[in-house]
């Protein structure tokens, strides 16, 4: 499965883990203030806590907007207070956690949030992140025409917001307009050539449509721009594996494993699937990556299975390869 990085990170305003605790303290402070004023309680059901959290996000947005506009210019300079700038961006999107791998939110909750996003666009009509937040919620609600309109408006006003290109491409892809999705991402790359996420998303669309050589080229550019981009290394490895370029695939999958050790489970599953299908070259590539780039990962049983399959198939080259690999694999 291809994962679009724009659904994981908002490009240009990436909130790191160290910011999350500060965010929680900000919302917690607001919540305690509101509870003190209203005699409310911090306890309650999950639905009540969700409602409270969204309310706090709206309160944070209103307060931050008031502080922003009271400065006289209507804008903050990020260099003056980068955390405040990020908090304002965060307050546009109380459902950001859903884009980080959480479960889908009920439609009714997203619909209830729409006025909040629409207000963000009105309050900051030139803020690309506000349009991206609105378009993303419309996309989750399957309001594709509305999503496309919001995102196109955002691009007209803030063409340097990378997330707008990525989210619009997702909308177009869901509408079945793959050529247009590719064109939007290519337009974003021209406008923002240093943004690896746009190359990554372009690679994802191309790979999904069988254009693996072009996808591999896009992923290569993504990892050139951001060598620490594990998803790009992983998907580049998958493309190269499908293209039969085993040694290159091994290096890319191995680098993805180094950057994100939990990829070991996916790589093991990939190797097992290849062995089940009798694809010894692909299986060998994945197992080599596990052994070479994942020290400490128990791979001996997988190597032994690969050797058994190779012997059963009478594949002399694979037999020799797995025997050499077995000699290097700890007991």
C-alpha positions as CSV (number, residue, x, y, z in Angstrom):
1,X,0.0,0.0,0.0
2,X,1.3,3.4,-0.9
3,X,1.1,6.0,1.8
4,X,1.1,9.6,0.8
5,X,3.4,11.6,3.0
6,X,1.2,14.6,2.9
7,X,-1.3,12.6,4.9
8,X,1.3,12.1,7.5
9,X,3.0,15.6,7.7
10,X,1.9,19.0,6.7
11,X,4.8,20.2,4.6
12,X,6.3,23.5,5.7
13,X,4.8,23.3,9.1
14,X,5.9,19.9,10.5
15,X,5.1,19.6,14.1
16,X,7.7,17.5,15.9
17,X,7.0,15.4,19.0
18,X,8.6,18.0,21.2
19,X,6.0,20.5,20.0
20,X,3.1,18.1,20.8
21,X,3.6,18.2,24.5
22,X,3.6,22.0,24.4
23,X,0.5,21.9,22.3
24,X,-1.2,19.6,24.9
25,X,-0.2,22.0,27.6
26,X,-1.7,24.9,25.6
27,X,-5.0,23.2,25.2
28,X,-4.9,21.9,28.7
29,X,-4.4,25.4,30.0
30,X,-7.3,26.6,28.0
31,X,-9.4,23.7,29.2
32,X,-8.7,24.3,32.8
33,X,-9.5,28.0,32.4
34,X,-12.8,27.2,30.7
35,X,-13.6,24.6,33.4
36,X,-12.8,27.0,36.2
37,X,-15.1,29.7,34.6
38,X,-17.9,27.3,34.0
39,X,-17.6,24.9,36.9
40,X,-17.1,22.1,34.4
41,X,-15.2,18.8,34.8
42,X,-12.3,17.2,33.0
43,X,-13.9,13.8,33.2
44,X,-16.5,12.3,30.9
45,X,-17.0,9.8,28.1
46,X,-14.8,9.5,25.1
47,X,-17.3,11.4,23.0
48,X,-17.5,14.2,25.6
49,X,-13.7,14.4,25.7
50,X,-13.5,14.6,21.9
51,X,-16.1,17.4,22.0
52,X,-14.1,19.2,24.7
53,X,-10.9,18.8,22.7
54,X,-12.4,20.2,19.6
55,X,-13.9,23.1,21.6
56,X,-10.5,23.8,23.0
57,X,-9.0,23.8,19.6
58,X,-11.6,26.3,18.5
59,X,-10.9,28.4,21.6
60,X,-7.2,28.3,20.9
61,X,-7.8,29.3,17.3
62,X,-9.9,32.3,18.4
63,X,-7.5,33.4,21.0
64,X,-4.5,33.1,18.7
65,X,-6.3,34.9,15.9
66,X,-7.1,37.8,18.2
67,X,-3.5,38.0,19.3
68,X,-2.4,37.8,15.7
69,X,-4.7,40.6,14.5
70,X,-4.0,42.8,17.5
71,X,-0.4,43.1,16.2
72,X,-1.6,45.6,13.6
73,X,-0.2,43.8,10.5
74,X,-2.5,40.8,10.6
75,X,0.5,38.5,10.2
76,X,3.2,37.1,12.4
77,X,6.7,36.6,11.3
78,X,7.8,33.0,12.0
79,X,11.2,34.2,13.0
80,X,9.6,36.3,15.7
81,X,7.8,33.5,17.4
82,X,7.9,30.2,15.4
83,X,6.1,28.2,18.1
84,X,3.2,30.7,18.1
85,X,3.0,30.4,14.3
86,X,2.9,26.6,14.5
87,X,0.2,26.8,17.2
88,X,-1.9,29.0,15.0
89,X,-1.5,26.5,12.1
90,X,-2.3,23.6,14.5
91,X,-5.5,25.4,15.6
92,X,-6.7,25.2,12.0
93,X,-6.8,21.4,12.2
94,X,-8.1,19.7,15.4
95,X,-8.3,16.5,13.4
96,X,-4.6,16.4,12.5
97,X,-4.2,13.3,14.6
98,X,-6.4,11.4,12.1
99,X,-3.9,12.1,9.4
100,X,-1.1,10.6,11.5
101,X,-2.6,7.1,11.2
102,X,-5.6,7.3,13.6
103,X,-8.9,5.8,12.8
104,X,-11.3,7.6,10.6
105,X,-13.5,10.1,12.3
106,X,-17.3,9.8,12.1
107,X,-18.8,11.9,9.3
108,X,-21.0,13.8,11.7
109,X,-17.9,15.0,13.6
110,X,-16.2,16.2,10.4
111,X,-19.3,17.9,9.3
112,X,-19.6,19.7,12.6
113,X,-16.0,20.9,12.1
114,X,-16.6,22.4,8.7
115,X,-17.6,25.8,10.0
116,X,-14.4,25.9,11.9
117,X,-12.3,25.4,8.8
118,X,-14.4,27.8,6.7
119,X,-13.8,30.4,9.4
120,X,-10.1,29.8,9.2
121,X,-10.2,30.6,5.5
122,X,-12.1,33.8,6.2
123,X,-9.8,34.9,9.0
124,X,-6.7,34.2,7.0
125,X,-7.6,34.5,3.3
126,X,-4.0,34.2,2.1
127,X,-2.9,31.3,4.4
128,X,-2.4,28.2,2.3
129,X,-2.5,25.9,5.3
130,X,-6.0,27.1,6.1
131,X,-7.2,26.1,2.6
132,X,-5.3,22.8,2.8
133,X,-7.1,22.0,6.1
134,X,-10.5,22.8,4.6
135,X,-9.8,20.8,1.5
136,X,-8.6,17.9,3.5
137,X,-11.8,17.7,5.5
138,X,-13.9,18.0,2.4
139,X,-11.8,15.1,0.9
140,X,-12.5,13.0,4.0
141,X,-16.2,13.7,3.6
142,X,-16.0,12.7,-0.1
143,X,-17.0,16.3,-1.1
144,X,-14.5,16.2,-3.9
145,X,-15.7,19.1,-5.9
146,X,-15.7,21.3,-2.8
147,X,-12.3,20.1,-1.8
148,X,-10.9,20.8,-5.3
149,X,-12.4,24.3,-5.3
150,X,-10.9,25.1,-1.9
151,X,-7.5,23.8,-2.8
152,X,-7.4,25.6,-6.1
153,X,-8.3,28.8,-4.4
154,X,-5.6,28.2,-1.9
155,X,-3.0,27.6,-4.7
156,X,-4.0,30.8,-6.4
157,X,-3.4,32.7,-3.1
158,X,-0.5,30.8,-1.7
159,X,1.3,28.9,-4.4
160,X,4.3,28.2,-2.2
161,X,2.3,25.9,0.1
162,X,3.5,22.4,-0.9
163,X,0.7,20.6,1.0
164,X,-1.9,22.2,-1.3
165,X,-0.4,20.5,-4.4
166,X,-0.3,17.1,-2.6
167,X,-3.8,17.2,-1.3
168,X,-5.2,18.5,-4.6
169,X,-3.5,15.6,-6.3
170,X,-5.2,13.2,-3.9
171,X,-8.6,14.7,-4.7
172,X,-8.0,14.5,-8.5
173,X,-6.8,10.9,-8.1
174,X,-9.9,10.0,-6.2
175,X,-12.0,11.6,-8.9
176,X,-10.2,9.4,-11.5
177,X,-8.3,12.3,-13.0
178,X,-4.8,10.7,-12.8
179,X,-3.2,12.8,-15.6
180,X,-4.4,16.0,-13.9
181,X,-3.1,14.7,-10.5
182,X,0.3,14.2,-12.1
183,X,0.2,17.6,-13.7
184,X,-0.6,19.3,-10.4
185,X,2.4,17.6,-8.7
186,X,4.7,18.5,-11.6
187,X,3.5,22.1,-11.3
188,X,4.3,22.0,-7.6
189,X,7.8,20.6,-8.3
190,X,8.4,23.5,-10.6
191,X,7.2,26.0,-8.0
192,X,9.0,24.3,-5.1
193,X,11.9,22.3,-6.5
194,X,13.4,21.7,-3.0
195,X,10.3,19.9,-1.6
196,X,10.9,16.2,-1.4
197,X,7.4,15.4,-0.5
198,X,6.1,16.5,-3.9
199,X,8.5,14.1,-5.6
200,X,7.4,11.4,-3.3
201,X,3.7,11.9,-4.0
202,X,4.4,12.1,-7.7
203,X,6.2,8.7,-7.4
204,X,3.3,7.3,-5.6
205,X,0.8,8.3,-8.3
206,X,3.1,7.0,-11.1
207,X,3.7,3.7,-9.3
208,X,0.0,3.1,-8.7
209,X,-0.5,3.4,-12.5
210,X,2.3,1.1,-13.5
211,X,4.8,3.7,-14.5
212,X,7.5,2.3,-12.3
213,X,10.6,3.7,-14.1
214,X,9.2,7.2,-13.8
215,X,8.2,6.5,-10.2
216,X,11.6,5.3,-9.3
217,X,13.1,8.5,-10.8
218,X,10.7,10.6,-8.7
219,X,11.6,8.6,-5.5
220,X,15.3,9.0,-6.3
221,X,14.9,12.8,-6.4
222,X,13.0,12.6,-3.1
223,X,15.8,10.8,-1.3
224,X,18.4,13.0,-2.9
225,X,16.6,16.1,-1.4
226,X,16.0,14.3,1.9
227,X,18.3,11.3,2.5
228,X,16.5,10.7,5.8
229,X,13.1,10.1,4.2
230,X,12.3,6.4,5.0
231,X,9.0,6.2,3.1
232,X,10.8,7.3,-0.1
233,X,13.6,4.8,0.3
234,X,11.1,2.1,1.0
235,X,8.9,2.8,-2.1
236,X,12.0,3.3,-4.3
237,X,13.1,-0.2,-3.2
238,X,9.6,-1.7,-4.0
239,X,9.8,-0.1,-7.5
240,X,13.3,-1.4,-8.2
241,X,12.3,-4.8,-6.9
242,X,9.3,-4.9,-9.4
243,X,11.7,-3.8,-12.1
244,X,14.0,-6.7,-11.4
245,X,16.9,-4.5,-10.2
246,X,17.7,-6.5,-7.1
247,X,21.0,-5.0,-5.9
248,X,19.6,-1.5,-6.1
249,X,16.4,-2.5,-4.4
250,X,18.3,-4.2,-1.6
251,X,20.2,-1.0,-0.9
252,X,17.0,1.1,-0.8
253,X,15.0,-1.3,1.3
254,X,18.0,-1.7,3.6
255,X,18.3,2.1,4.0
256,X,14.6,2.3,4.8
257,X,15.2,-0.4,7.4
258,X,18.1,1.5,9.0
259,X,16.0,4.7,9.2
260,X,12.9,2.9,10.5
261,X,13.7,-0.5,12.1
262,X,10.0,-1.4,12.4
263,X,10.1,-1.9,8.6
264,X,11.6,-5.3,9.5
265,X,8.1,-6.8,9.8
266,X,7.0,-5.5,6.4
267,X,10.3,-6.6,4.8
268,X,9.9,-10.1,6.4
269,X,6.3,-10.4,5.0
270,X,7.5,-9.3,1.6
271,X,10.2,-12.0,1.6
272,X,7.7,-14.6,2.8
273,X,5.3,-13.7,0.0
274,X,8.0,-13.9,-2.6
275,X,9.0,-17.4,-1.3
276,X,5.4,-18.5,-1.4
277,X,5.3,-17.4,-5.1
278,X,8.6,-19.0,-5.9
279,X,10.2,-15.6,-6.7
280,X,13.6,-16.4,-5.4
281,X,15.4,-13.3,-6.7
282,X,12.9,-11.0,-5.0
283,X,13.0,-13.1,-1.8
284,X,16.8,-13.1,-1.8
285,X,16.9,-9.3,-2.2
286,X,14.6,-8.8,0.8
287,X,16.4,-11.3,3.0
288,X,19.7,-9.9,2.1
289,X,18.4,-6.4,3.2
290,X,17.3,-7.9,6.5
291,X,20.6,-9.5,7.2
292,X,22.9,-6.7,6.0
293,X,21.0,-3.7,7.3
294,X,19.1,-5.0,10.3
295,X,21.7,-6.4,12.7
296,X,20.0,-8.1,15.6
297,X,16.9,-9.0,13.5
298,X,16.3,-12.8,13.8
299,X,16.4,-13.8,10.1
300,X,18.1,-17.2,10.2
301,X,14.8,-19.1,10.0
302,X,13.8,-17.1,6.9
303,X,17.2,-17.8,5.3
304,X,16.8,-21.5,6.0
305,X,13.4,-21.4,4.4
306,X,14.8,-19.6,1.3
307,X,17.5,-22.2,1.0
308,X,14.9,-25.0,1.2
309,X,12.8,-23.4,-1.5
310,X,15.8,-22.9,-3.7
311,X,16.9,-26.5,-3.4
312,X,13.4,-27.7,-4.2
313,X,13.4,-25.5,-7.3
314,X,16.8,-26.7,-8.3
315,X,18.0,-23.1,-8.7
316,X,21.8,-23.4,-8.3
317,X,22.4,-19.6,-8.2
318,X,19.9,-19.1,-5.4
319,X,21.1,-22.2,-3.5
320,X,24.7,-20.7,-3.5
321,X,23.4,-17.3,-2.6
322,X,21.3,-18.6,0.4
323,X,24.1,-20.9,1.6
324,X,26.5,-17.9,1.7
325,X,23.9,-15.8,3.5
326,X,23.2,-18.6,6.0
327,X,26.9,-18.7,6.9
328,X,26.7,-15.0,7.8
329,X,23.5,-15.3,9.8
330,X,23.8,-15.7,13.6
331,X,22.4,-18.9,15.1
